[in-house]
Amino acid sequence: MKTTDSKYSRCIYFAANALARKVERLAIESWKPANLSPSHAYLLLMVLEEPGLQPGCIANHLQLSPSTITRLIEKLEEKKMVVRITEGKTTNVYPSSEAEALLPLLTDCLNHFQNSTCGFLNNEEREKMVRSMCQLADQLDG
């Protein structure tokens, strides 16, 4: 059944979750070549772009709880992709040389994910929709 044919198709909760599940499937498929989940991949991209980020900053940008970020970082540490360095009360996250070597593949995966939505949205439509979704999320935060 199409999402638009569901008896709950006018419910924002239903529609948002239906879309999230479908986008998640696209993202998982796009990140398979890197052997990373989308959350791990985006965290790793952040650390590659800005080595030394603090977990709280990463949590804010990825809109995930600090405990979730800790678990993601721990898994990336197990895979030898990141290193946490604590200086006093501050912990910073740095990419490993293995992660740096993966950057071209990560970029390809990110591009694949972006392009996988082009079949139903052009770049302008996608950017407008994402901007609207972010604005709504901000409004719901109060």
ZIHU-V346363 format. One line per field, one symbol per residue. psi: psi as a letter, one per 40 degrees, with the letter a starting at -180 (. if undefined). A space follows every 10 residues. Layout:
psi = ???
This chain:
psi = hideeieeee hddddddddd dddddddddd eddefiiddd dddddddddg ieiidddddd defiiddddd ddddddddef dihhhhhbeh hihiiidddd dedddddddd dddddeeede hidddddddd dddddddddd d.
